[in-house]
Amino acid sequence: MSRRAPPARPRRLWRTLARLVLLCLVWLAGVAAWIHWVGERDDARPADAIVVLGAAAYDAVPSPVFKARIEHGLDLYREGLAGTLIFTGGYGGGGARFAESQVARRYAIRAGIPQDAILIESASQTTYQNLLEARRLMLEHGLKRVIVVSDPLHMARALRLCRQLGIDAVGSPTPNSRFRSLRTRWGFLMREVYFFHRDLVVAPH
């Protein structure tokens, strides 16, 4: 007795689902590749200010990630690409004594940067708020174009938020990310892929 062929409809359904899964994987890979590509570009050029995005600080000491961002911002300042440094970042959890931006200012002054060349804000907690507060300082001080400093894999989101906020910005990622291991870099990349899609449906805050 011959066996009956399985119904055609379930097979078509499985083929459709397989195509959808493949398309999703291709899309996610494309987003990840774009984030990586943006993070490999250094578009630093003369500007009015350098905006260093906040990161964790341990009391009065910047974390390795934040220290790399601060030092890159100082290098750009010393190259004469801008005459003003804007450090962003508020108070972390656990009753922190200093805001991230205050830690960065202290670090910069100890490195020989004039205090009157530094602006800070201490209210922000997220990347969006970092840039929102930076924009407020820019408006107050008549600053137009900025160079944004952050980690390479963070740069795509930072520049996208700049566009949303109407900030004329170019990116200059830290040349040596502190996220060096495959595990930490992969985790950072997946987080940025998530934020890319979240920001498509939920307004950043």
C-alpha positions as a printed NumPy array, in Angstrom:
array([[ 0.   ,  0.   ,  0.   ],
       [ 1.413,  3.36 , -0.995],
       [ 1.92 ,  6.033,  1.644],
       [ 0.048,  9.264,  1.311],
       [ 2.045, 12.439,  0.806],
       [ 1.708, 14.893,  3.676],
       [-0.679, 17.77 ,  3.1  ],
       [ 0.794, 20.643,  1.129],
       [-0.43 , 23.398,  3.465],
       [ 1.741, 22.464,  6.492],
       [ 4.787, 22.229,  4.242],
       [ 4.119, 25.686,  2.833],
       [ 3.695, 27.024,  6.355],
       [ 7.037, 25.589,  7.468],
       [ 8.769, 26.998,  4.383],
       [ 7.272, 30.418,  5.083],
       [ 8.383, 30.293,  8.708],
       [11.876, 29.21 ,  7.666],
       [12.097, 32.155,  5.258],
       [10.936, 34.565,  7.963],
       [13.535, 33.244, 10.396],
       [16.229, 33.566,  7.738],
       [15.153, 37.129,  6.93 ],
       [15.244, 38.034, 10.628],
       [18.735, 36.607, 10.985],
       [19.943, 38.499,  7.901],
       [18.39 , 41.712,  9.241],
       [19.988, 41.301, 12.673],
       [23.349, 40.546, 11.104],
       [23.017, 43.668,  8.948],
       [22.208, 45.861, 11.966],
       [25.158, 44.404, 13.891],
       [27.475, 44.966, 10.908],
       [26.298, 48.58 , 10.601],
       [26.902, 49.218, 14.314],
       [30.392, 47.757, 13.98 ],
       [31.104, 49.765, 10.798],
       [30.088, 53.071, 12.384],
       [32.258, 52.272, 15.398],
       [35.306, 51.799, 13.183],
       [35.007, 55.298, 11.665],
       [36.775, 58.267, 13.232],
       [35.333, 61.446, 11.738],
       [36.969, 63.872, 14.168],
       [37.337, 67.322, 12.622],
       [37.426, 70.896, 13.927],
       [34.373, 71.601, 16.069],
       [33.201, 73.866, 18.86 ],
       [33.258, 71.255, 21.614],
       [34.068, 67.655, 22.459],
       [31.272, 65.762, 24.213],
       [32.502, 62.846, 26.314],
       [29.646, 60.497, 27.175],
       [29.467, 59.312, 30.749],
       [30.28 , 55.863, 32.088],
       [30.733, 54.312, 35.504],
       [32.953, 55.864, 38.141],
       [34.122, 54.375, 41.413],
       [33.824, 57.207, 43.91 ],
       [36.374, 59.724, 42.55 ],
       [38.025, 57.322, 40.105],
       [36.748, 56.723, 36.569],
       [36.174, 53.129, 35.529],
       [38.543, 51.797, 32.834],
       [35.813, 52.366, 30.216],
       [35.234, 55.944, 31.337],
       [38.961, 56.633, 31.653],
       [39.479, 55.58 , 28.02 ],
       [36.723, 57.979, 26.926],
       [38.129, 60.848, 29.   ],
       [41.669, 60.349, 27.732],
       [40.513, 60.25 , 24.127],
       [38.581, 63.472, 24.676],
       [41.706, 65.073, 26.15 ],
       [43.757, 63.912, 23.16 ],
       [41.287, 65.558, 20.765],
       [41.391, 68.75 , 22.828],
       [45.204, 68.786, 22.795],
       [45.141, 68.325, 19.027],
       [43.276, 71.629, 18.854],
       [40.109, 70.171, 17.342],
       [37.908, 72.042, 19.836],
       [38.372, 74.55 , 22.615],
       [35.716, 73.181, 24.969],
       [35.229, 69.829, 26.669],
       [31.74 , 68.778, 27.768],
       [31.693, 65.922, 30.273],
       [28.369, 64.218, 30.86 ],
       [27.034, 61.822, 33.463],
       [25.149, 62.08 , 36.724],
       [25.356, 60.29 , 40.048],
       [25.487, 56.51 , 40.001],
       [23.719, 54.247, 42.445],
       [24.765, 53.397, 45.965],
       [24.93 , 56.993, 47.217],
       [27.826, 58.074, 45.014],
       [29.627, 61.154, 46.302],
       [30.544, 62.443, 42.845],
       [28.773, 62.588, 39.53 ],
       [30.521, 60.928, 36.613],
       [31.054, 64.318, 34.992],
       [32.639, 65.673, 38.174],
       [35.062, 62.752, 38.22 ],
       [35.93 , 63.448, 34.575],
       [36.486, 67.168, 35.23 ],
       [38.782, 66.374, 38.16 ],
       [40.74 , 63.935, 35.99 ],
       [41.065, 66.483, 33.176],
       [42.219, 69.306, 35.44 ],
       [44.856, 67.048, 36.982],
       [45.982, 66.291, 33.418],
       [46.584, 70.001, 32.807],
       [43.343, 71.043, 31.085],
       [42.252, 74.596, 32.039],
       [39.163, 74.595, 34.199],
       [37.503, 77.277, 32.074],
       [37.677, 74.948, 29.063],
       [35.431, 72.381, 30.774],
       [31.651, 72.245, 31.008],
       [29.771, 69.551, 32.899],
       [26.243, 68.417, 33.631],
       [25.364, 66.097, 36.496],
       [21.703, 65.266, 35.899],
       [21.817, 62.526, 33.25 ],
       [21.559, 58.782, 33.715],
       [21.263, 57.461, 30.149],
       [22.888, 58.111, 26.779],
       [19.845, 60.049, 25.627],
       [19.961, 62.212, 28.755],
       [23.738, 62.671, 28.337],
       [23.122, 64.211, 24.938],
       [20.015, 66.127, 25.971],
       [21.98 , 67.822, 28.753],
       [24.94 , 68.368, 26.435],
       [22.598, 70.105, 23.983],
       [21.401, 72.389, 26.788],
       [24.994, 73.386, 27.553],
       [25.672, 73.904, 23.849],
       [22.716, 76.276, 23.546],
       [23.734, 78.167, 26.687],
       [27.296, 78.681, 25.427],
       [26.642, 79.174, 21.719],
       [28.317, 75.932, 20.65 ],
       [27.249, 74.494, 17.3  ],
       [29.206, 71.45 , 16.124],
       [30.565, 68.805, 18.482],
       [32.723, 65.701, 18.395],
       [31.103, 62.878, 20.342],
       [33.414, 60.483, 22.184],
       [32.338, 57.024, 23.285],
       [33.174, 53.36 , 22.793],
       [33.176, 52.083, 19.192],
       [30.116, 49.849, 19.547],
       [28.228, 52.661, 21.298],
       [28.885, 55.233, 18.586],
       [26.074, 54.307, 16.19 ],
       [23.413, 54.828, 18.856],
       [25.022, 58.02 , 20.118],
       [25.089, 59.581, 16.65 ],
       [21.533, 58.428, 15.93 ],
       [20.354, 60.145, 19.12 ],
       [22.289, 63.272, 18.141],
       [20.345, 63.405, 14.884],
       [17.065, 63.009, 16.766],
       [18.006, 65.856, 19.105],
       [19.173, 68.121, 16.287],
       [22.809, 68.096, 17.411],
       [25.377, 68.694, 14.668],
       [27.805, 65.949, 15.622],
       [30.571, 63.755, 14.295],
       [31.879, 60.684, 16.066],
       [35.33 , 59.825, 17.355],
       [35.327, 56.434, 19.098],
       [37.97 , 55.496, 21.614],
       [40.825, 53.891, 19.679],
       [41.192, 51.02 , 22.137],
       [37.926, 49.753, 23.583],
       [38.085, 48.403, 27.11 ],
       [35.636, 45.742, 25.948],
       [38.402, 43.501, 24.647],
       [37.332, 39.932, 25.208],
       [35.025, 38.198, 22.77 ],
       [32.422, 37.743, 25.509],
       [32.304, 41.403, 26.536],
       [32.366, 42.701, 22.954],
       [29.643, 40.275, 21.898],
       [27.52 , 41.247, 24.902],
       [27.966, 44.97 , 24.164],
       [27.072, 44.438, 20.5  ],
       [23.926, 42.476, 21.333],
       [22.867, 45.196, 23.744],
       [23.289, 47.834, 21.053],
       [21.302, 45.725, 18.564],
       [18.534, 45.561, 21.17 ],
       [18.573, 49.329, 21.744],
       [18.468, 49.917, 17.975],
       [15.159, 48.066, 17.752],
       [13.793, 49.397, 21.03 ],
       [14.312, 52.963, 19.856],
       [12.263, 52.212, 16.74 ],
       [ 9.139, 51.599, 18.816],
       [ 9.797, 53.388, 22.12 ],
       [10.934, 56.995, 22.418],
       [14.42 , 57.107, 24.011],
       [14.617, 58.577, 27.464]])
